[in-house]
């Protein structure tokens, strides 16, 4: 257990440093959340509800976390393939899932800046004050949401490893997830068939938990569902990863060459 924790911690630190020094990822992390947040604030400021701007601020903040996670996570193994390290990682003594998890969690951690920058941007430019009714629940809901998004990124990474253009799959899923997750658009405005899809997404419950803790409500059931779905993503991801690795080793197709 100690070795596993150490592997996850050092892997997260290593990949977090790499992502934080990437010009491409840094550009997206700095400007993309502010771009989306500005559009959302202008749209919601036209309404008459005083809580609408705070609703938009929190939604745009979590949307920044998902944006920072979806595309990098979907292309995580593709980048290792480009660097020529994928075969070495797959042949490492540790289970490949323990090697891959820190990569996707690191991408979600970059989203912490996106969340902080979005909330600060709304406060300084649009005068939106973040009032938290339940600070303890808020402090639990935020990391739970970030980790669950990282677990969803892990599932995306192992599911798209067989595709040469895996990053495009992450880009395709970016907008649908934050739409059906209720980040900016209330789920009540969608058709009924969309709601089961949104309930299967951990970010939906994480977003509800963050809003409930900030605006007042019952965030703990949403936090529990967020954590439960995040664990489910990790378990399914490990099973998918074992299947993919077995097929790749049997056919010698891990490099897709």
N, C-alpha and C positions, 0 to 999 in steps of 0.2 A: 504494500500500500504506500509506503514511504517513497519507494522508487517511482511508482506511478504518479504520485503527486509532484515529485520533483521533475519528472519528464514533462508533465503537462505545464508546470510553471515555467520551466526554462524554455520549452517550445513556444509558449505564449509570449514570453519576453523577447525571444529572438525574432519571431515573426512580427511582433508589434514594432520593434525597432526598424525592421526592413520596410514595413508599410509606411511608417511615419517619415521615412527618408525617400520614399518614392515620389517623384515629381508628379506623375500622373494621378496616383491615388491622393496625394496631398492637394492637388488642384480640385479634384472632385469633392474632397472632404471639406475644403474651405468655402468654395463658391456654390456648389450644388444645393446644400441646405438653405443658404441665404436666398437663393433664387426662388426656390419653392415657397419658402416662408413669406417672402415679400408678396408673391402673387396671392397666397392664401390670406394674408392680412388685408390686402386691398379688397379682396372679394368679401371677406366677412365684416369689414368695417362698414360696408354699405347697409348691413342689417341693423335692426333696432334692439336686438337682445344684447345687454351689456356683457353677458358671459360668452358671447360668440367669439370674441377675439381671444379669450383665454382658451376656449375650445380649439380654435385654430392654432394657437401657439403650441399647445401640447401635442396636437396631431402632427403639426409640421416637425416638431422635435423628434418624435418617434419615427416619422417618415424619413428623417435624415439618417437614423440608425439603420433602417431597412435598406436605404439606398447605398449606404456604405458597406453593407453586408452582401446584398444579393449578387451583384456582378462579380466582385472579387472572390466570393465563396464558390460560385458556379465555375469559375475559371481557376480555382486553386490548384487542382491537379494538372490542368493544362499548363500552367506556369511552371510547375515542377518538370513537366515533360519538355518544355522549351529549354529549361536550364540543364537538362540532362541528369537530374537527380531523382526522378520518379522511381526508376528501378532500384536505386540504392535505398530509398525510403521503404519501398515495398519489401525489400530483403532484410531490413533491420530486424534484430531480435525481438524488439517490442512489437506488439500488435499494431497494425497499420492505423487503426482508428485512433490510438493514442498519439500517433504522429500527426494525423490530419486534424484532430479536434483543436489543438492550439492555433492552427492556421485560421480556422473559421471563427473561433472565439476572438482572436486578435482583430479580425476585420470588424466584428461587432463592437469591440472595444473602441475602435476608431470612431464609432458612432457616438460615443460619450461626448466627444468634442462637438459633433454635429448637434446633439441635443443642447449642450450648454451654449453654443454659438447662436442657435435659433432662439432660445429663450432670452439671451442677452440682446440679440438684435431686435426682438420684439419690444423689450423694455426700453432700449435707448432710442430707437427710431420711431416706434409706434406708441410708446407709453403704456405698454401692457404690463401690469403688475401680476406677478405669480403669487397667488395666495393659496397656501396649502392648509386645508382643514385638518388633515391627519398626517403630520410629518413622518411618524414612524412607518405608517403604511406606504407613504410615498417613497421613503428610503429603501423599503423592501421591494416595492413594485418596479422601480427603475432597474436595479440589477437583475431581477428575475426576468424582466422583459428583454434586456440585452442578452442574457445568457440563452434564453429560449430562441431568440432570433439567431444567435450563433449556432444552436443545435439545428435549426431549420436550414441554415447555410451549410452545415455538415451534411445533411441529407441531400441537399442539392448537389454538393460537390461529388458525392459518391454515385449519385444517380446519373450525372452527366459525364462521367469519366470516359465513357466509350465514344463520346462525340468529339470530333475535331474542333468544332466551333462551340465549345461549351459556354463560353462567355456570352454568346448571343442568347442562349437559353435563360441565363440570369437576367439579361436586359429585358427579355420578353416578359418575365414574371415580375419585374419591378413595379410597374403601374397597376396590374390587376390585384396584387396583394395589398397594396395600401388603399386601393379602392374598396375591395370587399372586406378589408380589415377595419373599416370605419375610422381611418385616421383623420380624414377631413370631411367625408360625406357620411351622414348618419345612415345606419343600416336600414332604418325604417323606410328610406326612399328607394331601396332596391326591391326587385321582385322577391317573392317568398322563396324561390328555389335557390337564391344566392345565400340565404342565411345558413343553411347547413354547411356550405363551403367555408363561410367565415368562422363558424364555430369550430371547424377543424384546424384553424390556424392559431397558433400560440400568440402571435402579435395582436390578434383581435382581443384576447383576454387581457394581455398586458396593457394594451391601450385603455381598455375599460378600467383596469385597476388603477392606472395612473390618473385618469380623469376622476374616478370615484374618490380617490384619496385627496385630490386637489380641490374638487368642488364640493365634497361632502357626500357620503354614501356608504356602501358596504363593499370595500375593495378586496377583502380577504378571500372570498370565494373565487373571484377573478384571478387573484394571485395563485391560488391553488391549482386552478385549471391551466394557467400559463406554465407553471412548473411541471405539472403532469404531462402536458403535451410536449414540452421540451424534452423530458425524459423519454417519451415515446418516440420522438424523432431520433434521439440518439440510439435507442434500441433497434429501430428499423434500419437506421443507417449502418449499424454494425453488421446486421444480417445481409443487407445489400452489398456492403463492401466485401464481405467474405465470399459471396457469390461471384462478384465481379473479379476478384483476385484469383479465385479458382479457375474461372473461364480464361482469364488472361494468361495464367501460367500454363494451362493446358494447351492453349493455342499460340503461346508466345506472341501475344498481341498487345502487351501493355503499352508499348511505345507507339502503337498504331502505325507502324512502318511496314 
